[in-house]
C-alpha cells in the first residue's frame, strides 16, 4: 500500500513505537523533557473564613467534593446559601480545581490573589502564581481571626505536585497529589 510504513522491519516498528509513546506522554500532561510550559490559571472564588488553620493546597476532584467543601459555609444560614454561580459553573471535565488556603491570620486585611494569569508546569509539577496580600500597616481592618482561601482552576492534566509561589519565588504552600 502506497504511503504506509511496513512494520515488519524492526527499525520501522521501533520508530512507530517511539512516536506512539511520545504522543501518549504529551496527552497525559507530563512534559518529559523537563522544560517549563505555562497553562492558564484563574481565581474563581475567594473566602475569608475557610476551614484550614495552616497554609495548604487541596485538590477538589469533582462537583460533589466542591459541594461538600462549600457546605460548612452555610451551616449558620437558613435557608442554606447555594453554591455561588462561578463555582457551580466549573466544568470538571476541562478544569482541575484547587483550594489554596492561607491559614489563620490576625485580621480581615489578608487575602490571596494571583500575580499572573499563567501557571507554570515542569514535568508533572504545577506552580500557581499566588500572592499572600497583607494589610498596609496604617490600614483600618476588623480585628477578627480569618482563614483566607481561594478557589483556583487550571486545565486538566496529570499533576503530581502543586505549589503556590510568590513573585520572589518563595513557596507559600505545597502538596503532593495522589494518583487517582
C-alpha positions as CSV (number, residue, x, y, z in Angstrom):
1,X,0.0,0.0,0.0
2,X,1.4,3.3,-1.0
3,X,2.3,5.8,1.8
4,X,2.2,3.2,4.6
5,X,5.1,2.1,6.7
6,X,5.8,-1.6,6.7
7,X,6.0,-2.7,10.4
8,X,7.7,-6.0,9.6
9,X,11.1,-4.3,9.7
10,X,12.5,-3.9,13.3
11,X,13.7,-0.3,12.7
12,X,10.2,0.8,11.3
13,X,8.5,-0.9,14.2
14,X,10.8,0.9,16.7
15,X,10.1,4.3,15.1
16,X,6.4,3.9,15.2
17,X,6.5,2.7,18.8
18,X,8.6,5.7,19.9
19,X,6.1,8.1,18.2
20,X,3.2,6.4,20.0
21,X,5.0,6.7,23.3
22,X,5.9,10.3,22.8
23,X,2.3,11.1,21.7
24,X,0.8,9.4,24.8
25,X,3.2,11.3,27.1
26,X,2.1,14.6,25.6
27,X,-1.6,13.7,26.1
28,X,-1.1,12.7,29.8
29,X,0.1,16.3,30.5
30,X,3.6,15.3,31.6
31,X,6.4,17.3,30.0
32,X,9.1,14.6,30.0
33,X,11.7,16.9,28.6
34,X,11.8,18.9,31.9
35,X,11.1,22.1,30.0
36,X,8.7,24.6,31.7
37,X,5.4,25.2,29.9
38,X,2.5,27.5,31.0
39,X,-1.2,26.9,31.4
40,X,-3.9,29.4,32.1
41,X,-4.8,29.8,35.8
42,X,-7.9,31.5,37.1
43,X,-9.1,32.6,40.6
44,X,-12.7,31.7,40.6
45,X,-13.7,32.5,44.2
46,X,-12.3,33.6,47.5
47,X,-13.5,33.5,51.0
48,X,-12.3,35.0,54.3
49,X,-13.3,32.1,56.6
50,X,-12.2,28.8,55.2
51,X,-11.5,25.8,57.4
52,X,-7.7,25.5,57.3
53,X,-5.6,26.9,60.1
54,X,-2.4,26.3,58.1
55,X,-1.3,27.3,54.6
56,X,-2.1,24.4,52.3
57,X,-3.4,23.4,48.9
58,X,-6.3,20.9,48.5
59,X,-7.3,19.2,45.3
60,X,-11.1,19.1,44.6
61,X,-11.8,16.1,42.5
62,X,-15.4,16.7,41.3
63,X,-18.6,18.7,41.7
64,X,-19.7,16.6,44.7
65,X,-16.4,17.3,46.5
66,X,-16.8,21.0,45.8
67,X,-20.3,21.0,47.3
68,X,-19.0,19.2,50.4
69,X,-16.3,21.8,50.7
70,X,-18.9,24.6,50.5
71,X,-21.4,23.1,53.0
72,X,-19.7,24.4,56.2
73,X,-20.0,28.0,55.0
74,X,-23.8,27.6,55.0
75,X,-24.4,25.9,58.4
76,X,-25.5,29.1,60.1
77,X,-27.8,30.3,57.3
78,X,-31.4,29.4,56.8
79,X,-32.2,28.8,54.1
80,X,-28.7,27.3,53.2
81,X,-26.8,29.5,50.8
82,X,-26.4,27.7,47.4
83,X,-23.0,27.2,45.7
84,X,-22.1,30.6,44.1
85,X,-22.7,30.6,40.3
86,X,-18.9,30.8,39.5
87,X,-18.3,27.6,41.5
88,X,-21.4,25.8,40.2
89,X,-20.3,26.5,36.6
90,X,-16.9,24.8,36.9
91,X,-16.5,22.1,34.2
92,X,-14.6,19.3,35.9
93,X,-14.0,17.6,32.6
94,X,-12.0,20.6,31.4
95,X,-10.6,22.1,34.7
96,X,-8.7,20.9,37.7
97,X,-9.7,22.7,40.9
98,X,-7.5,23.6,43.9
99,X,-8.3,25.3,47.2
100,X,-5.3,27.4,48.2
101,X,-5.5,28.3,51.9
102,X,-3.5,31.0,53.7
103,X,-4.1,29.6,57.2
104,X,-5.1,31.6,60.3
105,X,-4.5,35.4,60.1
106,X,-4.9,38.0,62.8
107,X,-7.3,40.3,61.0
108,X,-9.6,40.8,58.0
109,X,-6.9,42.6,55.8
110,X,-5.4,39.3,54.4
111,X,-6.3,37.7,51.1
112,X,-5.0,35.5,48.3
113,X,-4.5,36.8,44.7
114,X,-2.9,35.7,41.5
115,X,0.1,37.8,40.3
116,X,-0.1,36.2,36.8
117,X,-2.7,34.6,34.6
118,X,-0.4,31.7,33.7
119,X,0.8,28.9,36.0
120,X,4.0,27.0,35.2
121,X,4.2,23.3,34.7
122,X,7.6,21.5,34.7
123,X,7.2,17.8,34.2
124,X,4.1,17.0,36.4
125,X,4.8,19.8,38.9
126,X,2.3,22.7,38.8
127,X,3.3,26.1,40.3
128,X,0.5,28.6,40.9
129,X,1.5,32.3,40.9
130,X,-0.1,33.3,44.2
131,X,0.3,36.4,46.3
132,X,-0.4,36.5,50.0
133,X,-1.9,40.0,50.4
134,X,-1.3,41.7,53.8
135,X,-2.9,44.9,55.0
136,X,-0.9,48.1,55.0
137,X,0.5,49.0,58.4
138,X,-1.8,52.0,58.7
139,X,-4.9,50.3,57.2
140,X,-8.0,50.0,59.4
141,X,-9.3,46.4,59.4
142,X,-11.6,44.4,61.5
143,X,-9.7,42.7,64.3
144,X,-11.0,39.2,63.8
145,X,-9.2,35.9,63.1
146,X,-9.6,35.0,59.4
147,X,-8.6,32.0,57.3
148,X,-8.5,33.2,53.7
149,X,-8.6,30.8,50.8
150,X,-9.1,31.0,47.1
151,X,-10.6,28.5,44.5
152,X,-8.1,28.2,41.6
153,X,-8.7,26.4,38.3
154,X,-6.2,25.2,35.7
155,X,-6.7,22.9,32.7
156,X,-7.0,19.2,33.4
157,X,-3.6,17.5,33.3
158,X,-1.9,14.9,35.5
159,X,-0.2,16.9,38.2
160,X,1.9,15.1,40.8
161,X,2.8,18.2,42.9
162,X,1.2,21.6,43.2
163,X,2.9,24.7,44.8
164,X,1.8,28.2,45.3
165,X,4.8,30.6,44.8
166,X,5.0,34.4,45.2
167,X,6.8,36.8,42.8
168,X,10.1,36.3,44.6
169,X,9.9,32.5,44.2
170,X,9.1,31.8,47.8
171,X,7.0,28.7,48.3
172,X,3.8,29.6,50.2
173,X,2.2,26.2,50.2
174,X,3.0,22.8,48.6
175,X,1.3,19.4,48.4
176,X,1.8,16.1,46.5
177,X,-1.2,14.9,44.5
178,X,-2.1,11.3,44.9
179,X,-2.7,9.4,41.7
180,X,-6.4,8.5,41.1
